[in-house]
């Protein structure tokens, strides 16, 4: 075997090894990114589900706390729940606790003044707790969607079979009036009591 043949074999071997190295690097890149995406997406979806369940837990605690304090009769209970739901969903706006006070007074007019104050304290605390749990859920969904929108990361997340949950199912709590305000770009004035008729002259 002459030097030319030896050189040609050496060159061919170097090219083959280089090709194998490139293929190996590509496979390693693919496998590492696939595993990384799956290891991210799986736990993130579990966190979103857990955050949603925590929202339900806080909301249930909200209802129970106020109902336990008030011990309302059967007839007033449903009306009181509607008041709490409106407060929870932000329908009463930033001054919600005072509005809840008026609404509860309308539903249960015979409740003592000190109990109203207790309801206000519970309402403020539970509204803040619920708002925080809603914010956590929003941030987790935002983070997950942001990762899925990335070119490489999003490709591997989808390739790994995610999302495996319907993200729309794990949305925050809102109500029809709020949705309508965003659609029309107009905020309706909330009326807790029916307008009183003018006094006869």
N, C-alpha and C positions, 0 to 999 in steps of 0.2 A: 504494500500500500504506500503510494507516494505522498508527498507533503500536501499536494493539492486535494487528494481524496480525504486525508486526515483533517485538513482545514474545513472542507465542506461538511464532513460529518460533525465536526465540532460546532460549526455555525448552525447546522440543522438542529443539533441537540440544544443549543442555547436558545434558539427560537422556540422550540417545543417547550422547554422549561419556562421561558417567559410567558408563553401562551397559557400554560398550566397555572402559572402564578396569577395571571390576570383573571382567569376563570375562578380560581380559588378565592381571590380577593372579592370578586363580584358575588360569589355564593356566600361568603362570610358577611359581606355588607347586607345582602338580602336577608339572611337568617337573623343577624343581630337586630336589624330594624324591625323585622316581623315580630321577634320575641319582645323587643322593647315596646312596640305598639300594643301588643296583646297584654303585656304586663301593666301598661298604663290604663288601657280602656276598660279592662275587667274591673279593677278596683274602683275606677272613677264612676262607673255605672252603679256599683254597689253603694258608693257614697251618695250619689244622687237619689237613689231609692231610700237610703237611710235618712237623708235630709227631708225628703218628702214625708216619710213616716213621722219624723220629729215634728213637722208642721201639723200633722193630724193629732199628734199627742198633745202639743201645746194648745191647739184649738179645743180639743176635748176637755183639757184641764180648765181652760177659760170658761166654758159653759158650766162645768161642774162647780167651779169655785163660786160663781155668782148665784147659781141656782141654790146651792147649799146655804149661802148667806141669807138669801131672801126667803127661801122656803115658801115659794109662791103657790097659790092654789092651782089646781089642774087647769082651770080656764085661762089663767094669766100666763101659764108657763110658755105656751107657744109664742105668745106676743113678746115675752121677754127674750126668748131665743132669737127672734127676728131682730130685736134691738141689739143684742150682742153681736149677731152676724154682721149687721150694718156697721157697727163699731169696728169689728175685726177687719172688714174689707176696706176700711178707710173711707166709707161713705160719709161719715160725719166730719171728715177733714181734720186739720191739725188741732182743732179745739174740741176733739171728739168726746173727751170725758164729761165736759159740761153738757154737751148735747145728750150723752147717754143718761146723765142725771135727769134731764127734762123728760126724756123718752120713758125712762123707768117710772118716773113720777106719774106720767100719763097712764102707763099700764097698771101700776099698783099705787093708787093715790093715798092709801092708808099707811104706807110704810113710814116709820119714824125718820126724822131728819138725820140722826146719827148713822142709821143704816144706809142712807143715801151716800153719806161720806165714805162709808166702808166699801160700798159698791164702786164708787169713783176710784178709790185706792186700788182695788183689785183690777178694775178696768184699765187704769193707766199701766199697772205693772204687766198685765197679761198682753195688752196691746203692744207694749215695748218688746216683750219676749217674743211675741208672734212676728212682729216686724223683723226682729233679728233673725229668726229662723227662716223667714221668707228670703231675707237678704243672702243668707248662706246658700239656700237652694238656687237662687238666681246666679250667684257667683260660680257655683259648681257647674251649672248648665252652660254658662258663658264660657268657662275655661275649657270644657269638653268640646263645645262647638268650635271654639277657636283652634284647638288642636286638629280637629277633623277638617278644618278649612285649609290647613297647610298642605302644600303640594306633596312633599315626600311623606311627612308624618301622616297626613290624611289618607294617602294612598295605602300605606301599610296598615292603618287602623281598619280601613274598609276591607283590605285583603285578609286581615285576621278575622273577619266576620262581624265587625262592629259597625254601627251600634246594634246591640241585641235587644234594646228596650226602645219603646216609643217615647221620645223625649217630650212630645206634646202632652203626654199623660202626666208628666211630672212638672207641670207648670204651677205658678203661684196662684193663690186664691184671689179672685176678683169678683166683681158683680156686673150686672147688665148696665147699671147707670154709669159706672166708671168706664166701661167699654164704649158706651154711647158718647160719653164726653170726649174720649180720644178720637172717635170717628167724626164727630161734628165740630171738634175744636171749641166746644162751648161747655161751660160748667153750669149745671142746673143748681138753683138755690134750693137747699133742703128745707122742707117745712115739716117740723115734727108735730105741730098742732094745726088743726084746721083754722083758717082765718076767721076771726070773730066778726060777727055782723056789727055794723056801726050802730051806736045807740040811737034810738028813735028821738027825733027832735020834738 
